[in-house]
Amino acid sequence: MHRPQSVVLSEPLYTSVPSVHSNGGNGVLDTETMETLLAGTTPSQQHGNHERLFTLARRVKAFEQGRPAPLSEAGLQAVFSVWYERAAGFLRQDQTWDEYYQEFVEAYGDVKRPGGKAVVDIAWQAVSATNSPLPPEAALFRDVRLQKLAALCHLLQAMAGAGPFYLSCRTVQRLFALKSHEQAAVWLRLLRRKGIIEEVTKGGPSNMRATRYFYRSVVGAQEGETGL
């Protein structure tokens, strides 16, 4: 089976996802990040590859929002190689690794709006990175966890573009390992009180959707008002 030489995998393939190192000098995709990107993208039937590859491309684009630079060619090949091995049972026999990789790269280039169902987890992976920059609004909190929550909301807004982003209390509870979703609700109210996030649409059991928010760059706005 053809595999590009620029991809370095640190342990035997696909019994579990290995750490993937990019020779392009663009950092490391760890196991957890790789699993987050790939979750739900492996085809489960024939003729489902194109849709799944586009989903993978959207997730990669979302992941890149939290990085100082896009993935290198080697990084893209690394992500795709893991997908290719897992999808092997549903791939066309007359289509090579290179042809499927070209399909992935074209989908990656066509992505207009990064995201996908795993967008919050992808954003969380990005803001949890050791060298991940914090937005100015994070300085309004002493608790490092609240600073990370502000960074998460900031990145989710970047991914959402001009529209609002979704974030539920139970998701915040899960990501920060809080004891209850009520505590997560208090944290989100703290961000709202400081004007960092603005509630657009209330979610909950009645509509089975997460609450939608807009992120507001209040620190820069306050400094601008002071300078007038």
KEDRENKE-881814 format. One record per atom (N, C-alpha, C): x, y, z; residue number from 1; atom name; residue in one letter. Coordinates in steps of 0.02 Angstrom, whole numbers. Example, Ala and Ser with C-alpha at 12.3 -4.5 7.8 and 13.67 -1.06 7.14 Angstrom:
BEGIN
       c1       c2       c3    nr   atom   rest
      660     -284      390     1      N      A
      615     -225      390     1     CA      A
      660     -165      390     1      C      A
      642     -112      354     2      N      S
      684      -53      357     2     CA      S
      645        2      394     2      C      S
// end
This chain:
BEGIN
       c1       c2       c3    nr   atom   rest
       42      -60        0     1      N      M
        0        0        0     1     CA      M
       44       62        0     1      C      M
       29      110      -42     2      N      H
       70      170      -47     2     CA      H
       58      216       11     2      C      H
      113      240       42     3      N      R
      108      288       97     3     CA      R
      162      340       87     3      C      R
      148      404       90     4      N      P
      199      456       77     4     CA      P
      254      454      129     4      C      P
      316      464      108     5      N      Q
      373      461      153     5     CA      Q
      375      519      202     5      C      Q
      339      572      188     6      N      S
      342      631      230     6     CA      S
      302      624      294     6      C      S
      265      568      302     7      N      V
      225      557      361     7     CA      V
      262      510      408     7      C      V
      273      530      470     8      N      V
      308      489      518     8     CA      V
      259      469      572     8      C      V
      248      404      580     9      N      L
      202      378      631     9     CA      L
      244      341      682     9      C      L
      233      358      746    10      N      S
      280      337      798    10     CA      S
      270      266      822    10      C      S
      216      231      803    11      N      E
      205      163      825    11     CA      E
      163      127      773    11      C      E
      155       61      778    12      N      P
      119       24      726    12     CA      P
       50       54      713    12      C      P
       30       54      650    13      N      L
      -30       90      629    13     CA      L
      -94       57      654    13      C      L
     -138      100      681    14      N      Y
     -209       89      685    14     CA      Y
     -235       35      731    14      C      Y
     -193        6      774    15      N      T
     -222      -30      830    15     CA      T
     -248       22      879    15      C      T
     -212       77      884    16      N      S
     -236      139      915    16     CA      S
     -203      195      876    16      C      S
     -231      254      881    17      N      V
     -204      310      841    17     CA      V
     -139      333      873    17      C      V
      -84      334      835    18      N      P
      -20      357      862    18     CA      P
      -15      432      864    18      C      P
       37      457      898    19      N      S
       53      527      890    19     CA      S
       80      537      820    19      C      S
       61      592      788    20      N      V
       81      604      720    20     CA      V
      123      667      717    20      C      V
      183      661      693    21      N      H
      230      717      690    21     CA      H
      233      744      619    21      C      H
      229      808      613    22      N      S
      235      840      547    22     CA      S
      307      860      534    22      C      S
      336      833      481    23      N      N
      404      851      464    23     CA      N
      410      921      438    23      C      N
      353      954      425    24      N      G
      355     1022      399    24     CA      G
      367     1074      453    24      C      G
      382     1052      514    25      N      G
      397     1099      567    25     CA      G
      335     1134      594    25      C      G
      277     1103      586    26      N      N
      215     1135      606    26     CA      N
      185     1104      669    26      C      N
      227     1070      708    27      N      G
      203     1045      771    27     CA      G
      181      973      769    27      C      G
      146      952      821    28      N      V
      127      883      831    28     CA      V
       52      878      840    28      C      V
       22      829      808    29      N      L
      -48      812      820    29     CA      L
      -48      753      868    29      C      L
      -70      764      930    30      N      D
      -69      709      977    30     CA      D
     -128      662      966    30      C      D
     -129      608     1003    31      N      T
     -179      556      994    31     CA      T
     -249      582     1003    31      C      T
     -259      621     1056    32      N      E
     -327      646     1072    32     CA      E
     -352      693     1017    32      C      E
     -308      737      992    33      N      T
     -327      782      939    33     CA      T
     -344      743      876    33      C      T
     -303      694      859    34      N      M
     -316      654      800    34     CA      M
     -384      619      804    34      C      M
     -399      590      863    35      N      E
     -462      556      872    35     CA      E
     -521      604      864    35      C      E
     -513      665      890    36      N      T
     -566      715      885    36     CA      T
     -579      734      812    36      C      T
     -526      742      774    37      N      L
     -533      759      703    37     CA      L
     -567      703      664    37      C      L
     -549      641      680    38      N      L
     -572      584      641    38     CA      L
     -640      556      662    38      C      L
     -662      573      722    39      N      A
     -723      543      749    39     CA      A
     -782      552      702    39      C      A
     -813      496      683    40      N      G
     -872      498      640    40     CA      G
     -859      510      566    40      C      G
     -795      511      546    41      N      T
     -780      524      475    41     CA      T
     -764      461      436    41      C      T
     -757      404      469    42      N      T
     -744      342      434    42     CA      T
     -808      317      401    42      C      T
     -807      303      335    43      N      P
     -868      279      302    43     CA      P
     -892      213      330    43      C      P
     -957      203      331    44      N      S
     -987      141      356    44     CA      S
    -1020      102      300    44      C      S
    -1018      129      239    45      N      Q
    -1046       96      181    45     CA      Q
    -1012      122      118    45      C      Q
    -1022       86       64    46      N      Q
     -992      107        1    46     CA      Q
    -1022      174      -23    46      C      Q
     -983      210      -61    47      N      H
    -1004      273      -92    47     CA      H
    -1018      329      -42    47      C      H
     -989      324       18    48      N      G
     -998      377       67    48     CA      G
     -934      415       81    48      C      G
     -884      404       40    49      N      N
     -818      431       54    49     CA      N
     -814      507       44    49      C      N
     -845      532       -8    50      N      H
     -839      603      -23    50     CA      H
     -867      646       33    50      C      H
     -926      628       57    51      N      E
     -958      666      111    51     CA      E
     -915      664      174    51      C      E
     -888      604      190    52      N      R
     -847      597      250    52     CA      R
     -781      636      245    52      C      R
     -752      637      185    53      N      L
     -691      674      175    53     CA      L
     -703      749      183    53      C      L
     -761      773      160    54      N      F
     -777      844      167    54     CA      F
     -787      861      241    54      C      F
     -819      815      279    55      N      T
     -826      826      351    55     CA      T
     -758      830      384    55      C      T
     -713      786      365    56      N      L
     -646      788      393    56     CA      L
     -611      853      375    56      C      L
     -619      876      314    57      N      A
     -588      938      292    57     CA      A
     -614      997      333    57      C      A
     -680      999      346    58      N      R
     -709     1053      387    58     CA      R
     -680     1053      457    58      C      R
     -669      994      486    59      N      R
     -642      989      553    59     CA      R
     -570     1012      555    59      C      R
     -532      993      505    60      N      V
     -462     1016      502    60     CA      V
     -460     1092      498    60      C      V
     -503     1121      457    61      N      K
     -505     1194      451    61     CA      K
     -524     1226      518    61      C      K
     -571     1195      554    62      N      A
     -590     1222      619    62     CA      A
     -532     1217      668    62      C      A
     -497     1161      667    63      N      F
     -439     1152      710    63     CA      F
     -385     1205      696    63      C      F
     -377     1222      634    64      N      E
     -326     1271      615    64     CA      E
     -341     1341      640    64      C      E
     -405     1355      656    65      N      Q
     -423     1421      682    65     CA      Q
     -387     1437      747    65      C      Q
     -370     1385      785    66      N      G
     -336     1396      849    66     CA      G
     -261     1389      846    66      C      G
     -233     1385      786    67      N      R
     -161     1377      777    67     CA      R
     -131     1440      746    67      C      R
      -67     1451      758    68      N      P
      -35     1510      727    68     CA      P
      -28     1504      652    68      C      P
      -31     1443      625    69      N      A
      -24     1432      553    69     CA      A
      -63     1369      534    69      C      A
      -85     1363      471    70      N      P
     -119     1302      449    70     CA      P
      -72     1242      454    70      C      P
     -101     1182      451    71      N      L
      -61     1122      449    71     CA      L
      -17     1122      387    71      C      L
       42     1094      393    72      N      S
       86     1087      336    72     CA      S
       60     1031      291    72      C      S
       90     1024      233    73      N      E
       71      969      188    73     CA      E
       80      902      223    73      C      E
      135      895      260    74      N      A
      147      833      296    74     CA      A
       94      821      349    74      C      A
       71      875      382    75      N      G
       18      868      431    75     CA      G
      -47      845      401    75      C      G
      -65      875      343    76      N      L
     -126      854      308    76     CA      L
     -121      781      287    76      C      L
      -62      761      262    77      N      Q
      -53      692      241    77     CA      Q
      -58      644      300    77      C      Q
      -34      666      359    78      N      A
      -38      624      418    78     CA      A
     -110      611      438    78      C      A
     -151      664      440    79      N      V
     -222      656      456    79     CA      V
     -256      611      405    79      C      V
     -244      625      342    80      N      F
     -276      587      290    80     CA      F
     -254      514      292    80      C      F
     -191      500      306    81      N      S
     -166      431      306    81     CA      S
     -202      388      358    81      C      S
     -215      417      417    82      N      V
     -252      380      468    82     CA      V
     -323      366      443    82      C      V
     -355      417      414    83      N      W
     -422      407      386    83     CA      W
     -421      352      332    83      C      W
     -373      354      289    84      N      Y
     -369      307      233    84     CA      Y
     -363      235      258    84      C      Y
     -322      224      308    85      N      E
     -315      156      335    85     CA      E
     -381      132      367    85      C      E
     -415      176      402    86      N      R
     -477      156      436    86     CA      R
     -534      146      386    86      C      R
     -531      181      330    87      N      A
     -585      177      281    87     CA      A
     -572      122      229    87      C      A
     -518       84      237    88      N      A
     -495       38      184    88     CA      A
     -549       -9      160    88      C      A
     -592      -32      204    89      N      G
     -643      -81      184    89     CA      G
     -699      -53      141    89      C      G
     -701       14      134    90      N      F
     -756       46       96    90     CA      F
     -730       88       38    90      C      F
     -665       82       23    91      N      L
     -636      120      -31    91     CA      L
     -642       83      -97    91      C      L
     -645      120     -151    92      N      R
     -647       91     -217    92     CA      R
     -580       60     -234    92      C      R
     -581       -1     -262    93      N      Q
     -519      -36     -278    93     CA      Q
     -482       -2     -335    93      C      Q
     -518       35     -377    94      N      D
     -486       66     -435    94     CA      D
     -463      137     -421    94      C      D
     -465      159     -357    95      N      Q
     -444      226     -340    95     CA      Q
     -386      222     -290    95      C      Q
     -331      255     -305    96      N      T
     -270      249     -265    96     CA      T
     -269      297     -206    96      C      T
     -219      288     -162    97      N      W
     -208      334     -106    97     CA      W
     -202      406     -132    97      C      W
     -163      415     -185    98      N      D
     -151      482     -211    98     CA      D
     -215      514     -237    98      C      D
     -259      474     -268    99      N      E
     -322      502     -293    99     CA      E
     -368      521     -236    99      C      E
     -372      480     -185   100      N      Y
     -413      497     -127   100     CA      Y
     -384      558      -90   100      C      Y
     -318      561      -86   101      N      Y
     -288      618      -53   101     CA      Y
     -302      683      -91   101      C      Y
     -301      678     -158   102      N      Q
     -318      737     -198   102     CA      Q
     -390      759     -185   102      C      Q
     -435      711     -177   103      N      E
     -505      726     -162   103     CA      E
     -511      762      -94   103      C      E
     -471      738      -46   104      N      F
     -471      770       20   104     CA      F
     -444      842       16   104      C      F
     -389      851      -21   105      N      V
     -358      917      -27   105     CA      V
     -406      966      -62   105      C      V
     -442      942     -112   106      N      E
     -490      984     -147   106     CA      E
     -547     1003     -100   106      C      E
     -571      956      -60   107      N      A
     -623      970      -11   107     CA      A
     -598     1021       39   107      C      A
     -537     1013       62   108      N      Y
     -505     1060      109   108     CA      Y
     -503     1130       80   108      C      Y
     -488     1135       16   109      N      G
     -485     1200      -17   109     CA      G
     -554     1231      -28   109      C      G
     -606     1189      -31   110      N      D
     -673     1212      -44   110     CA      D
     -711     1234       19   110      C      D
     -684     1218       78   111      N      V
     -719     1233      141   111     CA      V
     -728     1308      149   111      C      V
     -790     1329      155   112      N      K
     -805     1400      166   112     CA      K
     -818     1415      239   112      C      K
     -844     1366      275   113      N      R
     -860     1376      345   113     CA      R
     -834     1317      386   113      C      R
     -779     1327      422   114      N      P
     -752     1272      463   114     CA      P
     -803     1249      514   114      C      P
     -799     1186      533   115      N      G
     -844     1164      585   115     CA      G
     -858     1090      583   115      C      G
     -921     1072      591   116      N      G
     -940     1003      597   116     CA      G
     -967      990      667   116      C      G
     -994      932      679   117      N      K
    -1025      916      743   117     CA      K
     -975      918      801   117      C      K
     -911      906      786   118      N      A
     -861      904      839   118     CA      A
     -826      971      848   118      C      A
     -856     1025      824   119      N      V
     -822     1090      824   119     CA      V
     -801     1112      894   119      C      V
     -843     1101      945   120      N      V
     -826     1123     1012   120     CA      V
     -765     1084     1038   120      C      V
     -764     1019     1026   121      N      D
     -708      979     1048   121     CA      D
     -644      999     1012   121      C      D
     -650     1016      948   122      N      I
     -592     1038      910   122     CA      I
     -566     1104      938   122      C      I
     -611     1150      952   123      N      A
     -591     1213      982   123     CA      A
     -559     1202     1050   123      C      A
     -586     1156     1089   124      N      W
     -558     1142     1155   124     CA      W
     -488     1115     1150   124      C      W
     -475     1071     1101   125      N      Q
     -408     1046     1090   125     CA      Q
     -360     1103     1076   125      C      Q
     -383     1151     1036   126      N      A
     -340     1207     1017   126     CA      A
     -324     1252     1077   126      C      A
     -375     1270     1117   127      N      V
     -363     1317     1172   127     CA      V
     -328     1282     1231   127      C      V
     -329     1216     1233   128      N      S
     -296     1179     1286   128     CA      S
     -221     1170     1273   128      C      S
     -199     1185     1212   129      N      A
     -128     1179     1196   129     CA      A
      -87     1225     1241   129      C      A
      -28     1203     1258   130      N      T
       14     1239     1305   130     CA      T
       29     1311     1284   130      C      T
       41     1320     1219   131      N      N
       60     1386     1194   131     CA      N
        2     1423     1163   131      C      N
      -59     1402     1178   132      N      S
     -118     1434     1149   132     CA      S
     -126     1505     1177   132      C      S
     -131     1556     1134   133      N      P
     -138     1625     1158   133     CA      P
     -207     1637     1188   133      C      P
     -211     1681     1237   134      N      L
     -275     1698     1268   134     CA      L
     -299     1766     1241   134      C      L
     -364     1774     1233   135      N      P
     -390     1840     1212   135     CA      P
     -383     1890     1269   135      C      P
     -384     1954     1254   136      N      P
     -376     2005     1307   136     CA      P
     -427     1998     1363   136      C      P
     -488     1976     1346   137      N      E
     -541     1970     1397   137     CA      E
     -525     1918     1451   137      C      E
     -480     1872     1436   138      N      A
     -461     1822     1486   138     CA      A
     -431     1854     1548   138      C      A
     -399     1912     1540   139      N      A
     -368     1947     1596   139     CA      A
     -419     1973     1647   139      C      A
     -483     1971     1629   140      N      L
     -535     1994     1676   140     CA      L
     -548     1943     1731   140      C      L
     -518     1884     1725   141      N      F
     -529     1830     1774   141     CA      F
     -464     1810     1807   141      C      F
     -468     1790     1869   142      N      R
     -409     1763     1904   142     CA      R
     -404     1687     1896   142      C      R
     -461     1654     1890   143      N      D
     -462     1582     1883   143     CA      D
     -439     1562     1812   143      C      D
     -388     1521     1809   144      N      V
     -361     1500     1744   144     CA      V
     -414     1464     1703   144      C      V
     -459     1428     1737   145      N      R
     -511     1392     1701   145     CA      R
     -560     1440     1667   145      C      R
     -576     1494     1700   146      N      L
     -620     1545     1670   146     CA      L
     -584     1581     1613   146      C      L
     -519     1588     1619   147      N      Q
     -480     1616     1563   147     CA      Q
     -484     1570     1503   147      C      Q
     -481     1505     1515   148      N      K
     -486     1457     1460   148     CA      K
     -556     1456     1430   148      C      K
     -607     1467     1472   149      N      L
     -675     1470     1446   149     CA      L
     -684     1531     1401   149      C      L
     -655     1587     1421   150      N      A
     -657     1646     1378   150     CA      A
     -622     1633     1312   150      C      A
     -565     1598     1315   151      N      A
     -528     1581     1254   151     CA      A
     -568     1534     1210   151      C      A
     -604     1487     1241   152      N      L
     -645     1440     1203   152     CA      L
     -700     1478     1166   152      C      L
     -734     1523     1201   153      N      C
     -788     1562     1170   153     CA      C
     -760     1606     1114   153      C      C
     -702     1635     1125   154      N      H
     -670     1677     1074   154     CA      H
     -656     1637     1011   154      C      H
     -630     1576     1018   155      N      L
     -615     1534      960   155     CA      L
     -679     1509      926   155      C      L
     -730     1491      966   156      N      L
     -793     1470      937   156     CA      L
     -824     1525      895   156      C      L
     -817     1588      917   157      N      Q
     -843     1643      878   157     CA      Q
     -803     1650      812   157      C      Q
     -738     1641      816   158      N      A
     -696     1645      755   158     CA      A
     -718     1592      705   158      C      A
     -734     1533      730   159      N      M
     -757     1478      686   159     CA      M
     -826     1493      657   159      C      M
     -868     1526      696   160      N      A
     -937     1540      674   160     CA      A
     -940     1598      625   160      C      A
     -887     1638      623   161      N      G
     -888     1695      577   161     CA      G
     -934     1750      602   161      C      G
     -978     1773      557   162      N      A
    -1024     1828      575   162     CA      A
    -1083     1804      615   162      C      A
    -1095     1739      618   163      N      G
    -1152     1712      654   163     CA      G
    -1136     1696      726   163      C      G
    -1186     1677      767   164      N      P
    -1174     1659      836   164     CA      P
    -1146     1588      841   164      C      P
    -1118     1571      899   165      N      F
    -1093     1504      910   165     CA      F
    -1136     1469      963   165      C      F
    -1133     1403      963   166      N      Y
    -1172     1363     1010   166     CA      Y
    -1127     1339     1067   166      C      Y
    -1153     1341     1127   167      N      L
    -1117     1313     1185   167     CA      L
    -1168     1298     1240   167      C      L
    -1169     1236     1263   168      N      S
    -1216     1217     1316   168     CA      S
    -1181     1212     1383   168      C      S
    -1220     1217     1436   169      N      C
    -1193     1210     1503   169     CA      C
    -1163     1140     1514   169      C      C
    -1196     1090     1487   170      N      R
    -1172     1021     1497   170     CA      R
    -1106     1010     1459   170      C      R
    -1098     1044     1403   171      N      T
    -1034     1039     1367   171     CA      T
     -978     1071     1408   171      C      T
     -992     1129     1438   172      N      V
     -943     1162     1481   172     CA      V
     -927     1118     1541   172      C      V
     -978     1087     1570   173      N      Q
     -968     1041     1626   173     CA      Q
     -921      984     1606   173      C      Q
     -933      955     1547   174      N      R
     -893      899     1524   174     CA      R
     -820      920     1511   174      C      R
     -810      976     1477   175      N      L
     -743      996     1458   175     CA      L
     -701     1014     1519   175      C      L
     -732     1046     1569   176      N      F
     -694     1068     1628   176     CA      F
     -700     1021     1687   176      C      F
     -734      964     1676   177      N      A
     -743      913     1729   177     CA      A
     -773      944     1792   177      C      A
     -826      983     1783   178      N      L
     -861     1014     1840   178     CA      L
     -909      965     1872   178      C      L
     -927      979     1934   179      N      K
     -971      933     1970   179     CA      K
    -1043      934     1944   179      C      K
    -1064      990     1917   180      N      S
    -1133      995     1894   180     CA      S
    -1138     1045     1836   180      C      S
    -1192     1039     1798   181      N      H
    -1203     1087     1744   181     CA      H
    -1226     1154     1772   181      C      H
    -1251     1154     1835   182      N      E
    -1269     1217     1867   182     CA      E
    -1207     1261     1877   182      C      E
    -1151     1230     1896   183      N      Q
    -1089     1268     1903   183     CA      Q
    -1067     1296     1836   183      C      Q
    -1076     1256     1784   184      N      A
    -1059     1279     1716   184     CA      A
    -1102     1339     1697   184      C      A
    -1166     1337     1717   185      N      A
    -1211     1393     1703   185     CA      A
    -1187     1456     1738   185      C      A
    -1163     1449     1799   186      N      V
    -1136     1507     1836   186     CA      V
    -1076     1536     1799   186      C      V
    -1032     1494     1774   187      N      W
     -974     1517     1738   187     CA      W
     -994     1557     1676   187      C      W
    -1043     1531     1639   188      N      L
    -1065     1567     1579   188     CA      L
    -1098     1633     1597   188      C      L
    -1133     1635     1654   189      N      R
    -1163     1698     1676   189     CA      R
    -1109     1749     1696   189      C      R
    -1053     1724     1722   190      N      L
     -997     1768     1738   190     CA      L
     -971     1803     1674   190      C      L
     -965     1764     1620   191      N      L
     -943     1792     1557   191     CA      L
     -994     1841     1530   191      C      L
    -1058     1826     1539   192      N      R
    -1111     1871     1516   192     CA      R
    -1111     1935     1556   192      C      R
    -1101     1931     1622   193      N      R
    -1103     1990     1664   193     CA      R
    -1047     2039     1646   193      C      R
     -991     2012     1625   194      N      K
     -935     2055     1605   194     CA      K
     -941     2077     1532   194      C      K
     -994     2056     1498   195      N      G
    -1006     2078     1430   195     CA      G
     -966     2041     1378   195      C      G
     -931     1987     1398   196      N      I
     -889     1949     1352   196     CA      I
     -931     1909     1302   196      C      I
     -985     1879     1326   197      N      I
    -1030     1844     1282   197     CA      I
    -1100     1872     1290   197      C      I
    -1137     1872     1236   198      N      E
    -1206     1896     1235   198     CA      E
    -1252     1840     1213   198      C      E
    -1301     1824     1253   199      N      E
    -1348     1770     1236   199     CA      E
    -1394     1793     1181   199      C      E
    -1397     1753     1128   200      N      V
    -1439     1769     1070   200     CA      V
    -1503     1728     1072   200      C      V
    -1497     1664     1081   201      N      T
    -1555     1619     1083   201     CA      T
    -1545     1570     1140   201      C      T
    -1595     1565     1184   202      N      K
    -1591     1520     1241   202     CA      K
    -1603     1449     1219   202      C      K
    -1559     1404     1239   203      N      G
    -1568     1333     1225   203     CA      G
    -1599     1298     1284   203      C      G
    -1605     1232     1278   204      N      G
    -1633     1193     1333   204     CA      G
    -1673     1134     1308   204      C      G
    -1704     1097     1354   205      N      P
    -1742     1037     1337   205     CA      P
    -1801     1052     1290   205      C      P
    -1828     1112     1294   206      N      S
    -1888     1128     1254   206     CA      S
    -1873     1128     1179   206      C      S
    -1813     1151     1161   207      N      N
    -1796     1153     1089   207     CA      N
    -1739     1106     1071   207      C      N
    -1711     1071     1122   208      N      M
    -1659     1021     1112   208     CA      M
    -1598     1051     1076   208      C      M
    -1583     1114     1092   209      N      R
    -1525     1146     1062   209     CA      R
    -1485     1183     1115   209      C      R
    -1420     1192     1102   210      N      A
    -1378     1230     1148   210     CA      A
    -1392     1304     1139   210      C      A
    -1379     1342     1191   211      N      T
    -1388     1414     1188   211     CA      T
    -1338     1444     1138   211      C      T
    -1360     1495     1102   212      N      R
    -1316     1529     1054   212     CA      R
    -1293     1595     1083   212      C      R
    -1229     1611     1069   213      N      Y
    -1198     1672     1096   213     CA      Y
    -1160     1709     1041   213      C      Y
    -1148     1773     1055   214      N      F
    -1098     1813     1019   214     CA      F
    -1043     1830     1067   214      C      F
     -981     1826     1044   215      N      Y
     -924     1847     1085   215     CA      Y
     -911     1921     1072   215      C      Y
     -900     1960     1124   216      N      R
     -887     2031     1119   216     CA      R
     -817     2047     1144   216      C      R
     -778     2083     1104   217      N      S
     -710     2103     1124   217     CA      S
     -714     2165     1168   217      C      S
     -734     2155     1230   218      N      V
     -749     2211     1274   218     CA      V
     -687     2249     1297   218      C      V
     -630     2215     1304   219      N      V
     -570     2249     1328   219     CA      V
     -547     2300     1277   219      C      V
     -544     2281     1214   220      N      G
     -524     2329     1162   220     CA      G
     -574     2385     1156   220      C      G
     -638     2370     1163   221      N      A
     -690     2421     1158   221     CA      A
     -685     2471     1215   221      C      A
     -672     2446     1275   222      N      Q
     -666     2490     1332   222     CA      Q
     -606     2536     1326   222      C      Q
     -549     2508     1300   223      N      E
     -490     2548     1291   223     CA      E
     -501     2603     1238   223      C      E
     -540     2584     1185   224      N      G
     -554     2632     1133   224     CA      G
     -597     2688     1159   224      C      G
     -646     2672     1201   225      N      E
     -690     2724     1229   225     CA      E
     -651     2771     1275   225      C      E
     -603     2740     1313   226      N      T
     -563     2780     1359   226     CA      T
     -519     2830     1322   226      C      T
     -496     2810     1262   227      N      G
     -451     2852     1225   227     CA      G
     -484     2907     1187   227      C      G
     -550     2910     1186   228      N      L
     -585     2963     1149   228     CA      L
     -581     3030     1186   228      C      L
// end
